[in-house]
């Protein structure tokens, strides 16, 4: 490639770097006051993203200057460490999966009740326990559905423009 062919790309790169500096200047100049206003998780995200941006720029600068950046180079070590923080934040953000291995108490009670069908007193107690377990399971399902509905409402309230949430629309329709 001829040097005359690379000049337009260098000019474009210089313009892109200037745009990047202009975009990041408000964030980097006063990152302390910005992060102090954020919740803890958002503060962690901001700090990790800022570190990642700086390390990525260092990596790019080294590569542009012709330095071979191997896996054991300090910049790569730092980028790996920052990626681990990204993974930790992602793990915190995702809710834990529901336990799949749970005891089906109603099935266990039915099994025992049918096995002990000869003893009327035990059979009656187990039938009563089975009814209680069914009511408890239904109540638990209702609570889970209510929590899910509330979480969905909160997320739509945060993403919807002020005054135009589903809840506000529902409240207006009830009147």
Secondary structure, DSSP 8 states (H G I E B T S, - for coil): --HHHHHHHHHHHHHHHHHHHHHHHHHHHTHHHHHHTS-HHHHHHHHHHHHHHHHHHHHHHHHHTT----TTSHHHHHHHHHHHHHHHHHHHHS-----S----HHHHHHHHHHHTTT-HHHHHHHHHHHHHHHHHHHHHHHHHHHHHHHHHHHHHHHHS-TT--HHHHHHHHH-
